[in-house]
Amino acid sequence: MSASLTRAFYLSSENEPIYALLDEPVAASASSTGVLLCPLFGNDDLCAYRARREWAKTLAAAGHPTLRIDLPATGDSPGCPHEQGLLEQWVDAVLTAARWLRCQPRCTRVSTIGIGLGGLLAYRALAEGAPIDDLVLWSVPARGRTLVRQLRVLSQMEASHETAADGDTPALPAGALASAGFVMSAETVAGLEALDLAQLELPAGAPERVLLLERDGLKVDERLRGALESTSAQVTIAPGRGYGMMVTPPQKSRSPVEVFDTVGEWLLTGAGESSIAAAERAPATAAMLDLTVAGVHIRETPLMISTDGEELLGVLSQPDQPVALCAVLLNAGALRHTGPNRMWVEIARRWAALGVPTVRIDLTGIGDSDGDAYALEDDEGFYTPRYVSQVRELLSAFTDRGLPARFVLAGLCSGAYWAFHAALEDERVRGALMINPRALIWDPSISGVRDARAARKALRLSSWGKILRGQITRERIGVVARGVGVALASLPGHLRTRAQGNSQSSDELGRALRRIATSEMDLLAVFTAEEPMFEELERDGDLQRMCALPNVRVESIPGPLTSHTLEPLALQHAVHALLDEALIRILREIKATEAVANGSERQMPIP
């Protein structure tokens, strides 16, 4: 694959600005066909994000300038899911992106790829005059209510998942839904349910061609196919294998290369001048986004950091009057820099409004950054020294760009591990905020031992009681049943390995805690219910040692809700509050230290 250049910017629309990424071909023989790649919704978009990046790179390597966008109230774009008229904003975002792409030099034709929600929006934008010559639709139903029904089924499955059914969770407004931690308002749901693509009238002669992709053998929507075949468009049906593997959790997600090839070949057959005139003036772009958060003006700027020949991409949220502290939000495993359920975006903007410049960034092989994502298929790939070193290199890069030289690091899962170890190795780190760390000291045998322990837990009478009461889903029962044999068969070997390494790990953690005790660093560890790391710390006595240190806090959010990546809204709210409290405490401690050093209380303002 030939190289491409990626540029991040903000695209102006009639509503909110849109965060956009353009992958530009570097070859002189660039195609005159630009491609707009529209996103999915919620968890599917989060899982498929890396695959969409690879798709954009593949298209750019074939000569097509390729534009990706985050819809309003999603990703790095501004807005929140409860805004009025959000569906109309989404359609306008697609329409604006298509217009901008059509106005680019040598771009005489626009092809748009829409997956799921993105396909619904692209079709409606086309009906409203978007300059789209060719349309690729994958897993797109004719009716929006079909998509809403799929989201509701997922939401109901989550509600019945193990112990989650036992508890009371904050009620959403009537008609709204929360799916895998992503909220869709009642108004947006109603708008989608009322959307029927087959009833929309398309402009004469647009699109010229349509490619409908099946979904892992499932036929395309016949109503949609019939509506398109009744127009003058040339309609092609093709297999769409690989969708399921693309929307699995990001660590295991795989790019549907067969679909890449199918679409690439189809695009080549449609080269030629567009019959749709370009707009007289292209929508404006900006390198910076202005936002108002809690009445405070902040600005956001995309960041590109080069390290070891790789480009790492992130976003900086910055106040007008920054305090002498910078926060860095690290990846939660293989999730992109927007964080689990877009929490990192919300935190970054809120902390910037408190005066703290905050960076959310992708490390190697994750999200929008260069690197081999497939090297992270196994957990051990995340727990290598290179990631801790990379975090420290980034801190230096941030200070070189004028950001404060004192840092708070925050992360979930492997991001928590990186924050912990970077704090131990780098005196610039003033605080480490860890959410559900999978490990504090990495041990390659940890997964096998935990699998065996989970199998024993599954065989307890209490678990069988939950099965009989219908509180554990049939899918969950199958997973446990399949895992029991494997886990028990491998248990002796794992226990021998664990016994050999347990003493060494405990000693290493002890040394780390002693170092923390003599430092100015603040450490916060937050655990949701049934996290194995918390149970192990408690069992081995390390939890008591941690809690005895004055600069260490351990918070356990009690059940019944269990979720490692914080899908339940109640868990999100609790974690937001704990992280805010920890940040404000660190700010106050820094202020007090500076006051003593300078003999004055007139230091940085603290909320």
TAUR-V472004 format. One record per residue. N is the residue number from 1. RES is the residue in one letter. PHI is phi in whole degrees, 0 to 359 (none if undefined). Layout:
# TAUR-V472004
n: [N	N]
res: [RES	RES]
phi: [PHI	PHI]
This chain:
# TAUR-V472004
n: [1	2	3	4	5	6	7	8	9	10	11	12	13	14	15	16	17	18	19	20	21	22	23	24	25	26	27	28	29	30	31	32	33	34	35	36	37	38	39	40	41	42	43	44	45	46	47	48	49	50	51	52	53	54	55	56	57	58	59	60	61	62	63	64	65	66	67	68	69	70	71	72	73	74	75	76	77	78	79	80	81	82	83	84	85	86	87	88	89	90	91	92	93	94	95	96	97	98	99	100	101	102	103	104	105	106	107	108	109	110	111	112	113	114	115	116	117	118	119	120	121	122	123	124	125	126	127	128	129	130	131	132	133	134	135	136	137	138	139	140	141	142	143	144	145	146	147	148	149	150	151	152	153	154	155	156	157	158	159	160	161	162	163	164	165	166	167	168	169	170	171	172	173	174	175	176	177	178	179	180	181	182	183	184	185	186	187	188	189	190	191	192	193	194	195	196	197	198	199	200	201	202	203	204	205	206	207	208	209	210	211	212	213	214	215	216	217	218	219	220	221	222	223	224	225	226	227	228	229	230	231	232	233	234	235	236	237	238	239	240	241	242	243	244	245	246	247	248	249	250	251	252	253	254	255	256	257	258	259	260	261	262	263	264	265	266	267	268	269	270	271	272	273	274	275	276	277	278	279	280	281	282	283	284	285	286	287	288	289	290	291	292	293	294	295	296	297	298	299	300	301	302	303	304	305	306	307	308	309	310	311	312	313	314	315	316	317	318	319	320	321	322	323	324	325	326	327	328	329	330	331	332	333	334	335	336	337	338	339	340	341	342	343	344	345	346	347	348	349	350	351	352	353	354	355	356	357	358	359	360	361	362	363	364	365	366	367	368	369	370	371	372	373	374	375	376	377	378	379	380	381	382	383	384	385	386	387	388	389	390	391	392	393	394	395	396	397	398	399	400	401	402	403	404	405	406	407	408	409	410	411	412	413	414	415	416	417	418	419	420	421	422	423	424	425	426	427	428	429	430	431	432	433	434	435	436	437	438	439	440	441	442	443	444	445	446	447	448	449	450	451	452	453	454	455	456	457	458	459	460	461	462	463	464	465	466	467	468	469	470	471	472	473	474	475	476	477	478	479	480	481	482	483	484	485	486	487	488	489	490	491	492	493	494	495	496	497	498	499	500	501	502	503	504	505	506	507	508	509	510	511	512	513	514	515	516	517	518	519	520	521	522	523	524	525	526	527	528	529	530	531	532	533	534	535	536	537	538	539	540	541	542	543	544	545	546	547	548	549	550	551	552	553	554	555	556	557	558	559	560	561	562	563	564	565	566	567	568	569	570	571	572	573	574	575	576	577	578	579	580	581	582	583	584	585	586	587	588	589	590	591	592	593	594	595	596	597	598	599	600	601	602	603	604	605	606	607]
res: [M	S	A	S	L	T	R	A	F	Y	L	S	S	E	N	E	P	I	Y	A	L	L	D	E	P	V	A	A	S	A	S	S	T	G	V	L	L	C	P	L	F	G	N	D	D	L	C	A	Y	R	A	R	R	E	W	A	K	T	L	A	A	A	G	H	P	T	L	R	I	D	L	P	A	T	G	D	S	P	G	C	P	H	E	Q	G	L	L	E	Q	W	V	D	A	V	L	T	A	A	R	W	L	R	C	Q	P	R	C	T	R	V	S	T	I	G	I	G	L	G	G	L	L	A	Y	R	A	L	A	E	G	A	P	I	D	D	L	V	L	W	S	V	P	A	R	G	R	T	L	V	R	Q	L	R	V	L	S	Q	M	E	A	S	H	E	T	A	A	D	G	D	T	P	A	L	P	A	G	A	L	A	S	A	G	F	V	M	S	A	E	T	V	A	G	L	E	A	L	D	L	A	Q	L	E	L	P	A	G	A	P	E	R	V	L	L	L	E	R	D	G	L	K	V	D	E	R	L	R	G	A	L	E	S	T	S	A	Q	V	T	I	A	P	G	R	G	Y	G	M	M	V	T	P	P	Q	K	S	R	S	P	V	E	V	F	D	T	V	G	E	W	L	L	T	G	A	G	E	S	S	I	A	A	A	E	R	A	P	A	T	A	A	M	L	D	L	T	V	A	G	V	H	I	R	E	T	P	L	M	I	S	T	D	G	E	E	L	L	G	V	L	S	Q	P	D	Q	P	V	A	L	C	A	V	L	L	N	A	G	A	L	R	H	T	G	P	N	R	M	W	V	E	I	A	R	R	W	A	A	L	G	V	P	T	V	R	I	D	L	T	G	I	G	D	S	D	G	D	A	Y	A	L	E	D	D	E	G	F	Y	T	P	R	Y	V	S	Q	V	R	E	L	L	S	A	F	T	D	R	G	L	P	A	R	F	V	L	A	G	L	C	S	G	A	Y	W	A	F	H	A	A	L	E	D	E	R	V	R	G	A	L	M	I	N	P	R	A	L	I	W	D	P	S	I	S	G	V	R	D	A	R	A	A	R	K	A	L	R	L	S	S	W	G	K	I	L	R	G	Q	I	T	R	E	R	I	G	V	V	A	R	G	V	G	V	A	L	A	S	L	P	G	H	L	R	T	R	A	Q	G	N	S	Q	S	S	D	E	L	G	R	A	L	R	R	I	A	T	S	E	M	D	L	L	A	V	F	T	A	E	E	P	M	F	E	E	L	E	R	D	G	D	L	Q	R	M	C	A	L	P	N	V	R	V	E	S	I	P	G	P	L	T	S	H	T	L	E	P	L	A	L	Q	H	A	V	H	A	L	L	D	E	A	L	I	R	I	L	R	E	I	K	A	T	E	A	V	A	N	G	S	E	R	Q	M	P	I	P]
phi: [none	284	284	219	252	254	232	254	198	244	250	283	229	291	248	282	298	238	284	225	232	247	262	255	294	263	287	292	269	293	288	275	260	269	238	257	253	273	277	272	242	63	295	298	292	299	291	271	299	297	295	295	298	295	297	299	295	296	296	295	296	275	105	267	299	236	251	246	226	260	295	308	69	226	52	268	283	286	108	227	293	267	295	285	66	293	299	295	297	297	297	297	297	294	298	296	297	295	296	296	297	296	273	284	305	67	264	260	209	238	251	239	252	239	242	58	304	302	289	301	292	297	296	292	298	299	297	264	105	297	283	249	272	234	231	249	239	232	56	246	275	290	252	295	293	294	296	298	298	297	294	292	299	298	297	292	296	296	295	263	282	49	283	300	288	281	253	264	243	303	284	280	304	304	92	281	218	235	235	53	88	254	260	233	292	299	295	294	301	297	296	292	297	275	279	230	299	293	266	277	264	270	299	300	81	229	282	285	221	224	247	260	257	291	238	49	94	284	293	289	295	292	295	294	299	296	297	288	289	278	263	275	291	275	256	238	250	217	298	226	285	107	297	299	291	287	258	284	311	309	296	255	300	232	287	278	297	295	292	306	295	299	292	300	293	295	298	296	282	247	298	151	290	280	272	260	288	287	297	297	226	287	306	288	239	214	271	218	245	264	226	241	237	53	80	248	281	227	224	239	222	296	240	239	245	265	210	52	78	243	262	253	248	205	224	256	259	224	275	289	235	285	274	273	206	238	255	233	260	266	303	266	62	267	286	296	292	287	85	296	58	67	294	294	294	297	295	301	290	292	290	297	294	277	105	258	302	227	250	244	216	267	273	307	80	235	58	263	271	295	123	271	292	289	290	257	298	264	305	299	298	280	256	247	300	297	287	296	298	294	301	294	297	295	301	295	297	292	293	298	268	95	280	303	267	246	229	245	252	225	194	241	60	295	298	293	298	298	299	298	283	295	295	292	264	229	291	288	278	266	203	233	250	247	245	44	299	286	201	259	239	284	227	302	274	297	295	297	296	291	299	295	295	295	295	297	296	294	272	292	300	298	293	296	297	295	298	295	274	77	269	238	291	298	297	295	300	297	299	298	299	292	280	299	297	296	295	290	294	268	302	303	296	295	293	296	296	295	296	290	262	296	296	296	296	297	297	294	295	300	296	296	294	295	292	298	299	261	250	268	286	258	236	238	239	246	234	272	299	66	285	297	297	295	298	290	299	292	294	272	85	288	297	297	295	294	292	283	276	292	257	235	234	239	244	248	273	294	294	272	285	234	193	295	253	65	296	299	299	298	292	302	297	295	290	307	296	294	292	299	299	294	297	295	296	295	300	293	293	296	298	296	296	293	296	293	294	255	64	210	268	272	242	295	291	240	294]
